[in-house]
Amino acid sequence: MGERDRFELWLKEKCGVRDESLLKVGPAKETYFHSRIRDRWEAWQASRAAIEIEIYDFDSFSPYDCGEDAVWTTELIRTLAKRGIIVKE
């Protein structure tokens, strides 16, 4: 599920927005027709972009320390980026 899908699901579940209110316009159908939905989408994106996480280098980390719960830093960064969260380098 992509970020826009999560946003639209949130709109439906928490705000009671119906599918017909999610009409998109523009060449690639990337912009919401209704200004309230468009404003909420921009705020949603800005809220994700405002989050920054700094990940420290774990030189002595071994995946064997945590067993199956171990998470590689690259996988963590990829997962956060998919959610629109910026990871400082």
C-alpha positions in Angstrom: 0.0 0.0 0.0 1.4 3.3 -1.1 1.4 6.6 0.8 -1.6 8.0 -1.1 -3.5 4.8 -0.5 -2.8 5.1 3.3 -3.9 8.7 3.1 -7.2 7.9 1.4 -7.9 5.0 3.7 -7.4 7.4 6.7 -9.7 9.9 5.1 -12.4 7.3 4.7 -12.0 5.8 8.1 -11.4 8.8 10.3 -13.0 11.6 8.3 -15.9 9.8 6.7 -14.9 10.9 3.2 -16.5 8.9 0.4 -14.9 7.7 -2.8 -16.6 10.3 -5.0 -14.9 13.0 -3.0 -11.5 11.6 -3.9 -11.8 12.6 -7.6 -8.3 13.4 -9.0 -7.6 15.8 -11.9 -4.5 16.8 -13.9 -2.6 15.1 -16.7 -1.5 12.2 -14.4 -4.5 12.4 -12.1 -2.2 13.5 -9.3 -4.2 16.4 -7.8 -7.4 16.2 -5.8 -10.4 18.1 -7.3 -11.7 19.2 -3.9 -9.6 21.8 -2.2 -10.2 20.4 1.3 -8.9 17.0 0.2 -6.0 18.7 -1.6 -5.1 20.7 1.5 -5.2 17.6 3.7 -3.0 15.7 1.2 -0.4 18.5 1.2 -0.5 18.6 5.0 -0.1 14.8 5.1 2.9 14.9 2.9 4.4 17.8 4.9 3.9 15.9 8.1 5.9 13.0 6.7 8.6 15.2 5.3 9.0 17.0 8.7 10.1 13.8 10.4 13.8 13.2 10.4 15.6 10.3 12.0 19.3 9.9 12.6 20.6 6.3 12.6 23.9 5.7 14.3 26.4 3.3 12.8 26.5 0.1 14.9 30.1 -1.1 14.3 29.8 -3.9 16.8 26.3 -4.9 15.8 25.8 -8.5 14.9 22.5 -9.9 13.6 23.2 -12.9 15.8 22.8 -10.7 18.9 19.1 -10.4 18.3 18.3 -13.6 16.4 15.3 -13.3 14.2 14.4 -9.8 15.6 17.6 -8.3 14.0 17.0 -5.6 11.5 19.6 -4.5 9.1 20.1 -0.7 8.9 19.6 -0.6 5.1 16.3 -2.4 5.5 15.3 0.0 8.2 16.2 3.0 6.1 14.3 1.6 3.1 11.2 0.9 5.2 11.2 4.4 6.7 11.7 6.0 3.2 8.7 4.1 1.9 6.7 5.8 4.7 8.0 9.2 3.7 10.3 9.6 6.6 13.7 11.2 6.0 16.8 9.4 7.4 19.8 11.7 8.0 23.1 10.4 6.6 
